Structures are given as C-alpha cells and as structure tokens.
Amino acid sequence: MKVIKWMTAAVLLCCTFVLGSCSPQQAENPLPEDQEEQHGQLPQAKITNVSTTLEEQDNWFIVPENTKTVTFKVEAEHTNTVLFWIAPTGTETGKERKIIGYDADGSDGWSLEWKVGDQPLHDHISIEALGVDGRTMDSYTLNIHSD
C-alpha cells in the first residue's frame, strides 16, 4: 500500500511539472530578445576570422616540405584565451587531440607560432576562443596536411 501511495505522489508531481511548463503565462511573457542586457551578462566569445601562413587547396591547408613553423592568427570578440589543438582525422578522435599552444594575451591579437618539426600531418587544427564570462566558447576547425 505504501508503494502505491509513493507512486501516486510521484505521478502527480510529474504531472505538475509538465502542466506547469505548458502554462499560458509563459507564452504571454516570452524571454527578452537581448538576454545579455537583461541579466547583466557579458557577451559570448566569438571567432570572427582565422588566417594562417599556409596556402589552401581543396579545403586543406598544405604544409610545404621543410616548413619549420606555421602561424595562425585569430580575430575574436569577448575572448579571454585562445587554445590551439591538433587531432587526427577520422571519427571519434577527440580523445586523441593534443594542445599545441595557447594565447592568453589578446592585446596584440590572438595568434600562435607553431613549431611543426618534421612530423607528417593529415590532421585537424581546432581553435577555441574562451569567453571573458568564463562560461562561453567558440571554436573553428581547419584541415592541415603535409606536402
């Protein structure tokens, strides 16, 4: 008998949440369009442009033979730090990514001068802009291949 009482209470509680989320009051009071201003939040991180010293061919940036360094420049808004990662191509390779550098001082722009070395490349470079609000992030991915 106790089990039936508890199950009934649980069902009623669930119905209350479901019906409460469908109330007409929500439809009459939609969220403001610019929530950032309403709640005093900082704007979200946003990458607006990425450039590199490499030539692009068929959606791949080509690292010529004997290249020792590659420079990435990032234009980003409302950003505190920019991270640069490398990950192999393929599916579910996120666990294999490695950080190749970061820039925590955007006063001179966001950039990385990456020492490539002699490694063969057929990878993704992921660039992440971490927001000044400590919560948001924007990312950009490019493909890189050695010649």
mmCIF file of the C-alpha atoms, coordinates in Angstrom:
data_MODEL
# 
_entry.id   MODEL 
# 
loop_
_atom_site.group_PDB 
_atom_site.id 
_atom_site.type_symbol 
_atom_site.label_atom_id 
_atom_site.label_alt_id 
_atom_site.label_comp_id 
_atom_site.label_asym_id 
_atom_site.label_entity_id 
_atom_site.label_seq_id 
_atom_site.pdbx_PDB_ins_code 
_atom_site.Cartn_x 
_atom_site.Cartn_y 
_atom_site.Cartn_z 
_atom_site.occupancy 
_atom_site.B_iso_or_equiv 
_atom_site.pdbx_formal_charge 
_atom_site.auth_seq_id 
_atom_site.auth_comp_id 
_atom_site.auth_asym_id 
_atom_site.auth_atom_id 
_atom_site.pdbx_PDB_model_num 
ATOM 1   C CA . MET A 1 1   ? 0.000  0.000  0.000   1.00 0.00 ? 1   MET A CA 1 
ATOM 2   C CA . LYS A 1 2   ? 2.919  2.364  0.811   1.00 0.00 ? 2   LYS A CA 1 
ATOM 3   C CA . VAL A 1 3   ? 4.376  1.738  -2.657  1.00 0.00 ? 3   VAL A CA 1 
ATOM 4   C CA . ILE A 1 4   ? 1.113  2.747  -4.366  1.00 0.00 ? 4   ILE A CA 1 
ATOM 5   C CA . LYS A 1 5   ? 0.960  5.987  -2.325  1.00 0.00 ? 5   LYS A CA 1 
ATOM 6   C CA . TRP A 1 6   ? 4.528  6.873  -3.280  1.00 0.00 ? 6   TRP A CA 1 
ATOM 7   C CA . MET A 1 7   ? 3.943  6.045  -6.946  1.00 0.00 ? 7   MET A CA 1 
ATOM 8   C CA . THR A 1 8   ? 0.769  8.152  -6.973  1.00 0.00 ? 8   THR A CA 1 
ATOM 9   C CA . ALA A 1 9   ? 2.632  11.069 -5.399  1.00 0.00 ? 9   ALA A CA 1 
ATOM 10  C CA . ALA A 1 10  ? 5.435  10.730 -7.974  1.00 0.00 ? 10  ALA A CA 1 
ATOM 11  C CA . VAL A 1 11  ? 2.959  10.714 -10.880 1.00 0.00 ? 11  VAL A CA 1 
ATOM 12  C CA . LEU A 1 12  ? 1.156  13.772 -9.519  1.00 0.00 ? 12  LEU A CA 1 
ATOM 13  C CA . LEU A 1 13  ? 4.468  15.587 -9.060  1.00 0.00 ? 13  LEU A CA 1 
ATOM 14  C CA . CYS A 1 14  ? 5.495  14.794 -12.661 1.00 0.00 ? 14  CYS A CA 1 
ATOM 15  C CA . CYS A 1 15  ? 2.113  15.991 -13.961 1.00 0.00 ? 15  CYS A CA 1 
ATOM 16  C CA . THR A 1 16  ? 2.512  19.225 -12.024 1.00 0.00 ? 16  THR A CA 1 
ATOM 17  C CA . PHE A 1 17  ? 5.899  19.879 -13.667 1.00 0.00 ? 17  PHE A CA 1 
ATOM 18  C CA . VAL A 1 18  ? 4.623  19.009 -17.145 1.00 0.00 ? 18  VAL A CA 1 
ATOM 19  C CA . LEU A 1 19  ? 1.473  21.094 -16.857 1.00 0.00 ? 19  LEU A CA 1 
ATOM 20  C CA . GLY A 1 20  ? 3.382  23.936 -15.229 1.00 0.00 ? 20  GLY A CA 1 
ATOM 21  C CA . SER A 1 21  ? 5.799  24.080 -18.156 1.00 0.00 ? 21  SER A CA 1 
ATOM 22  C CA . CYS A 1 22  ? 2.868  24.462 -20.571 1.00 0.00 ? 22  CYS A CA 1 
ATOM 23  C CA . SER A 1 23  ? 1.200  27.344 -18.797 1.00 0.00 ? 23  SER A CA 1 
ATOM 24  C CA . PRO A 1 24  ? -0.211 30.188 -20.898 1.00 0.00 ? 24  PRO A CA 1 
ATOM 25  C CA . GLN A 1 25  ? 1.676  32.685 -18.727 1.00 0.00 ? 25  GLN A CA 1 
ATOM 26  C CA . GLN A 1 26  ? 4.929  31.644 -20.431 1.00 0.00 ? 26  GLN A CA 1 
ATOM 27  C CA . ALA A 1 27  ? 3.502  32.305 -23.868 1.00 0.00 ? 27  ALA A CA 1 
ATOM 28  C CA . GLU A 1 28  ? 2.397  35.779 -22.813 1.00 0.00 ? 28  GLU A CA 1 
ATOM 29  C CA . ASN A 1 29  ? 5.811  36.649 -21.324 1.00 0.00 ? 29  ASN A CA 1 
ATOM 30  C CA . PRO A 1 30  ? 8.458  35.467 -23.784 1.00 0.00 ? 30  PRO A CA 1 
ATOM 31  C CA . LEU A 1 31  ? 12.138 35.879 -22.907 1.00 0.00 ? 31  LEU A CA 1 
ATOM 32  C CA . PRO A 1 32  ? 13.623 39.218 -23.921 1.00 0.00 ? 32  PRO A CA 1 
ATOM 33  C CA . GLU A 1 33  ? 15.468 39.205 -27.240 1.00 0.00 ? 33  GLU A CA 1 
ATOM 34  C CA . ASP A 1 34  ? 18.670 40.526 -25.717 1.00 0.00 ? 34  ASP A CA 1 
ATOM 35  C CA . GLN A 1 35  ? 19.034 38.471 -22.566 1.00 0.00 ? 35  GLN A CA 1 
ATOM 36  C CA . GLU A 1 36  ? 22.600 39.679 -22.028 1.00 0.00 ? 36  GLU A CA 1 
ATOM 37  C CA . GLU A 1 37  ? 21.433 43.203 -21.240 1.00 0.00 ? 37  GLU A CA 1 
ATOM 38  C CA . GLN A 1 38  ? 18.533 41.984 -19.114 1.00 0.00 ? 38  GLN A CA 1 
ATOM 39  C CA . HIS A 1 39  ? 20.670 39.842 -16.832 1.00 0.00 ? 39  HIS A CA 1 
ATOM 40  C CA . GLY A 1 40  ? 23.879 41.901 -16.875 1.00 0.00 ? 40  GLY A CA 1 
ATOM 41  C CA . GLN A 1 41  ? 25.796 39.052 -18.514 1.00 0.00 ? 41  GLN A CA 1 
ATOM 42  C CA . LEU A 1 42  ? 28.922 39.585 -20.546 1.00 0.00 ? 42  LEU A CA 1 
ATOM 43  C CA . PRO A 1 43  ? 28.707 38.934 -24.298 1.00 0.00 ? 43  PRO A CA 1 
ATOM 44  C CA . GLN A 1 44  ? 29.653 35.488 -25.578 1.00 0.00 ? 44  GLN A CA 1 
ATOM 45  C CA . ALA A 1 45  ? 33.013 34.580 -27.116 1.00 0.00 ? 45  ALA A CA 1 
ATOM 46  C CA . LYS A 1 46  ? 33.026 34.688 -30.907 1.00 0.00 ? 46  LYS A CA 1 
ATOM 47  C CA . ILE A 1 47  ? 35.703 33.881 -33.505 1.00 0.00 ? 47  ILE A CA 1 
ATOM 48  C CA . THR A 1 48  ? 35.275 36.283 -36.416 1.00 0.00 ? 48  THR A CA 1 
ATOM 49  C CA . ASN A 1 49  ? 38.277 35.344 -38.592 1.00 0.00 ? 49  ASN A CA 1 
ATOM 50  C CA . VAL A 1 50  ? 41.132 32.825 -38.795 1.00 0.00 ? 50  VAL A CA 1 
ATOM 51  C CA . SER A 1 51  ? 44.154 33.139 -41.071 1.00 0.00 ? 51  SER A CA 1 
ATOM 52  C CA . THR A 1 52  ? 47.384 31.226 -41.489 1.00 0.00 ? 52  THR A CA 1 
ATOM 53  C CA . THR A 1 53  ? 50.668 31.428 -43.367 1.00 0.00 ? 53  THR A CA 1 
ATOM 54  C CA . LEU A 1 54  ? 49.720 28.314 -45.365 1.00 0.00 ? 54  LEU A CA 1 
ATOM 55  C CA . GLU A 1 55  ? 48.158 28.002 -48.797 1.00 0.00 ? 55  GLU A CA 1 
ATOM 56  C CA . GLU A 1 56  ? 44.726 26.374 -49.007 1.00 0.00 ? 56  GLU A CA 1 
ATOM 57  C CA . GLN A 1 57  ? 43.926 23.700 -51.566 1.00 0.00 ? 57  GLN A CA 1 
ATOM 58  C CA . ASP A 1 58  ? 40.616 21.803 -51.721 1.00 0.00 ? 58  ASP A CA 1 
ATOM 59  C CA . ASN A 1 59  ? 39.690 22.722 -48.130 1.00 0.00 ? 59  ASN A CA 1 
ATOM 60  C CA . TRP A 1 60  ? 43.099 21.598 -46.807 1.00 0.00 ? 60  TRP A CA 1 
ATOM 61  C CA . PHE A 1 61  ? 45.918 23.870 -45.682 1.00 0.00 ? 61  PHE A CA 1 
ATOM 62  C CA . ILE A 1 62  ? 49.142 22.465 -47.107 1.00 0.00 ? 62  ILE A CA 1 
ATOM 63  C CA . VAL A 1 63  ? 52.367 22.491 -45.072 1.00 0.00 ? 63  VAL A CA 1 
ATOM 64  C CA . PRO A 1 64  ? 55.215 22.570 -47.636 1.00 0.00 ? 64  PRO A CA 1 
ATOM 65  C CA . GLU A 1 65  ? 58.214 20.317 -47.148 1.00 0.00 ? 65  GLU A CA 1 
ATOM 66  C CA . ASN A 1 66  ? 60.921 21.740 -44.836 1.00 0.00 ? 66  ASN A CA 1 
ATOM 67  C CA . THR A 1 67  ? 58.455 24.133 -43.134 1.00 0.00 ? 67  THR A CA 1 
ATOM 68  C CA . LYS A 1 68  ? 59.528 24.633 -39.534 1.00 0.00 ? 68  LYS A CA 1 
ATOM 69  C CA . THR A 1 69  ? 56.822 26.979 -38.208 1.00 0.00 ? 69  THR A CA 1 
ATOM 70  C CA . VAL A 1 70  ? 53.229 27.794 -39.067 1.00 0.00 ? 70  VAL A CA 1 
ATOM 71  C CA . THR A 1 71  ? 51.489 30.924 -37.812 1.00 0.00 ? 71  THR A CA 1 
ATOM 72  C CA . PHE A 1 72  ? 47.788 31.075 -37.001 1.00 0.00 ? 72  PHE A CA 1 
ATOM 73  C CA . LYS A 1 73  ? 46.094 34.439 -36.427 1.00 0.00 ? 73  LYS A CA 1 
ATOM 74  C CA . VAL A 1 74  ? 42.652 34.660 -34.882 1.00 0.00 ? 74  VAL A CA 1 
ATOM 75  C CA . GLU A 1 75  ? 40.271 37.571 -34.623 1.00 0.00 ? 75  GLU A CA 1 
ATOM 76  C CA . ALA A 1 76  ? 37.879 37.003 -31.733 1.00 0.00 ? 76  ALA A CA 1 
ATOM 77  C CA . GLU A 1 77  ? 35.488 39.085 -29.673 1.00 0.00 ? 77  GLU A CA 1 
ATOM 78  C CA . HIS A 1 78  ? 34.799 38.895 -25.945 1.00 0.00 ? 78  HIS A CA 1 
ATOM 79  C CA . THR A 1 79  ? 37.647 36.415 -25.520 1.00 0.00 ? 79  THR A CA 1 
ATOM 80  C CA . ASN A 1 80  ? 39.962 35.731 -22.601 1.00 0.00 ? 80  ASN A CA 1 
ATOM 81  C CA . THR A 1 81  ? 42.174 32.945 -24.014 1.00 0.00 ? 81  THR A CA 1 
ATOM 82  C CA . VAL A 1 82  ? 42.559 31.146 -27.341 1.00 0.00 ? 82  VAL A CA 1 
ATOM 83  C CA . LEU A 1 83  ? 43.550 27.464 -27.374 1.00 0.00 ? 83  LEU A CA 1 
ATOM 84  C CA . PHE A 1 84  ? 45.047 25.636 -30.361 1.00 0.00 ? 84  PHE A CA 1 
ATOM 85  C CA . TRP A 1 85  ? 44.623 21.838 -30.624 1.00 0.00 ? 85  TRP A CA 1 
ATOM 86  C CA . ILE A 1 86  ? 45.671 19.158 -33.100 1.00 0.00 ? 86  ILE A CA 1 
ATOM 87  C CA . ALA A 1 87  ? 43.678 15.958 -33.620 1.00 0.00 ? 87  ALA A CA 1 
ATOM 88  C CA . PRO A 1 88  ? 43.984 13.173 -36.166 1.00 0.00 ? 88  PRO A CA 1 
ATOM 89  C CA . THR A 1 89  ? 41.378 12.918 -38.895 1.00 0.00 ? 89  THR A CA 1 
ATOM 90  C CA . GLY A 1 90  ? 38.732 10.250 -38.600 1.00 0.00 ? 90  GLY A CA 1 
ATOM 91  C CA . THR A 1 91  ? 35.748 9.595  -36.399 1.00 0.00 ? 91  THR A CA 1 
ATOM 92  C CA . GLU A 1 92  ? 35.755 9.835  -32.614 1.00 0.00 ? 92  GLU A CA 1 
ATOM 93  C CA . THR A 1 93  ? 39.309 11.193 -32.417 1.00 0.00 ? 93  THR A CA 1 
ATOM 94  C CA . GLY A 1 94  ? 38.537 13.927 -29.876 1.00 0.00 ? 94  GLY A CA 1 
ATOM 95  C CA . LYS A 1 95  ? 40.209 11.934 -27.098 1.00 0.00 ? 95  LYS A CA 1 
ATOM 96  C CA . GLU A 1 96  ? 43.435 11.906 -29.112 1.00 0.00 ? 96  GLU A CA 1 
ATOM 97  C CA . ARG A 1 97  ? 43.690 15.665 -29.503 1.00 0.00 ? 97  ARG A CA 1 
ATOM 98  C CA . LYS A 1 98  ? 46.726 17.449 -28.073 1.00 0.00 ? 98  LYS A CA 1 
ATOM 99  C CA . ILE A 1 99  ? 47.206 21.083 -27.263 1.00 0.00 ? 99  ILE A CA 1 
ATOM 100 C CA . ILE A 1 100 ? 49.834 22.722 -29.444 1.00 0.00 ? 100 ILE A CA 1 
ATOM 101 C CA . GLY A 1 101 ? 49.646 26.159 -27.853 1.00 0.00 ? 101 GLY A CA 1 
ATOM 102 C CA . TYR A 1 102 ? 47.570 28.978 -26.464 1.00 0.00 ? 102 TYR A CA 1 
ATOM 103 C CA . ASP A 1 103 ? 47.438 32.760 -26.327 1.00 0.00 ? 103 ASP A CA 1 
ATOM 104 C CA . ALA A 1 104 ? 46.236 34.417 -23.135 1.00 0.00 ? 104 ALA A CA 1 
ATOM 105 C CA . ASP A 1 105 ? 47.114 37.995 -24.119 1.00 0.00 ? 105 ASP A CA 1 
ATOM 106 C CA . GLY A 1 106 ? 44.947 39.414 -26.868 1.00 0.00 ? 106 GLY A CA 1 
ATOM 107 C CA . SER A 1 107 ? 46.396 42.928 -26.633 1.00 0.00 ? 107 SER A CA 1 
ATOM 108 C CA . ASP A 1 108 ? 48.444 42.267 -29.794 1.00 0.00 ? 108 ASP A CA 1 
ATOM 109 C CA . GLY A 1 109 ? 45.822 39.994 -31.379 1.00 0.00 ? 109 GLY A CA 1 
ATOM 110 C CA . TRP A 1 110 ? 45.345 36.275 -30.863 1.00 0.00 ? 110 TRP A CA 1 
ATOM 111 C CA . SER A 1 111 ? 47.977 34.118 -32.528 1.00 0.00 ? 111 SER A CA 1 
ATOM 112 C CA . LEU A 1 112 ? 50.206 31.063 -32.352 1.00 0.00 ? 112 LEU A CA 1 
ATOM 113 C CA . GLU A 1 113 ? 53.551 30.397 -33.974 1.00 0.00 ? 113 GLU A CA 1 
ATOM 114 C CA . TRP A 1 114 ? 53.588 26.592 -34.044 1.00 0.00 ? 114 TRP A CA 1 
ATOM 115 C CA . LYS A 1 115 ? 56.850 24.701 -34.434 1.00 0.00 ? 115 LYS A CA 1 
ATOM 116 C CA . VAL A 1 116 ? 55.782 21.945 -36.804 1.00 0.00 ? 116 VAL A CA 1 
ATOM 117 C CA . GLY A 1 117 ? 59.018 19.974 -36.881 1.00 0.00 ? 117 GLY A CA 1 
ATOM 118 C CA . ASP A 1 118 ? 59.311 17.036 -39.280 1.00 0.00 ? 118 ASP A CA 1 
ATOM 119 C CA . GLN A 1 119 ? 56.065 15.285 -38.356 1.00 0.00 ? 119 GLN A CA 1 
ATOM 120 C CA . PRO A 1 120 ? 53.827 14.077 -41.176 1.00 0.00 ? 120 PRO A CA 1 
ATOM 121 C CA . LEU A 1 121 ? 50.441 15.791 -40.982 1.00 0.00 ? 121 LEU A CA 1 
ATOM 122 C CA . HIS A 1 122 ? 46.930 14.825 -42.014 1.00 0.00 ? 122 HIS A CA 1 
ATOM 123 C CA . ASP A 1 123 ? 45.068 16.356 -39.079 1.00 0.00 ? 123 ASP A CA 1 
ATOM 124 C CA . HIS A 1 124 ? 42.519 18.870 -37.839 1.00 0.00 ? 124 HIS A CA 1 
ATOM 125 C CA . ILE A 1 125 ? 43.550 22.063 -36.078 1.00 0.00 ? 125 ILE A CA 1 
ATOM 126 C CA . SER A 1 126 ? 40.861 23.182 -33.669 1.00 0.00 ? 126 SER A CA 1 
ATOM 127 C CA . ILE A 1 127 ? 40.919 26.740 -32.368 1.00 0.00 ? 127 ILE A CA 1 
ATOM 128 C CA . GLU A 1 128 ? 38.865 27.558 -29.281 1.00 0.00 ? 128 GLU A CA 1 
ATOM 129 C CA . ALA A 1 129 ? 38.127 31.064 -28.003 1.00 0.00 ? 129 ALA A CA 1 
ATOM 130 C CA . LEU A 1 130 ? 37.257 31.032 -24.300 1.00 0.00 ? 130 LEU A CA 1 
ATOM 131 C CA . GLY A 1 131 ? 34.899 33.808 -23.269 1.00 0.00 ? 131 GLY A CA 1 
ATOM 132 C CA . VAL A 1 132 ? 35.583 36.612 -20.822 1.00 0.00 ? 132 VAL A CA 1 
ATOM 133 C CA . ASP A 1 133 ? 32.454 35.475 -18.993 1.00 0.00 ? 133 ASP A CA 1 
ATOM 134 C CA . GLY A 1 134 ? 34.182 32.211 -18.019 1.00 0.00 ? 134 GLY A CA 1 
ATOM 135 C CA . ARG A 1 135 ? 31.318 30.158 -19.489 1.00 0.00 ? 135 ARG A CA 1 
ATOM 136 C CA . THR A 1 136 ? 31.155 30.551 -23.243 1.00 0.00 ? 136 THR A CA 1 
ATOM 137 C CA . MET A 1 137 ? 33.375 29.251 -26.009 1.00 0.00 ? 137 MET A CA 1 
ATOM 138 C CA . ASP A 1 138 ? 33.504 29.440 -29.786 1.00 0.00 ? 138 ASP A CA 1 
ATOM 139 C CA . SER A 1 139 ? 35.502 27.106 -31.996 1.00 0.00 ? 139 SER A CA 1 
ATOM 140 C CA . TYR A 1 140 ? 36.830 26.893 -35.524 1.00 0.00 ? 140 TYR A CA 1 
ATOM 141 C CA . THR A 1 141 ? 38.389 23.851 -37.202 1.00 0.00 ? 141 THR A CA 1 
ATOM 142 C CA . LEU A 1 142 ? 40.639 23.659 -40.221 1.00 0.00 ? 142 LEU A CA 1 
ATOM 143 C CA . ASN A 1 143 ? 42.294 20.759 -42.015 1.00 0.00 ? 143 ASN A CA 1 
ATOM 144 C CA . ILE A 1 144 ? 46.064 20.554 -42.327 1.00 0.00 ? 144 ILE A CA 1 
ATOM 145 C CA . HIS A 1 145 ? 48.186 18.243 -44.484 1.00 0.00 ? 145 HIS A CA 1 
ATOM 146 C CA . SER A 1 146 ? 51.926 17.996 -45.065 1.00 0.00 ? 146 SER A CA 1 
ATOM 147 C CA . ASP A 1 147 ? 53.232 18.041 -48.626 1.00 0.00 ? 147 ASP A CA 1 
# 
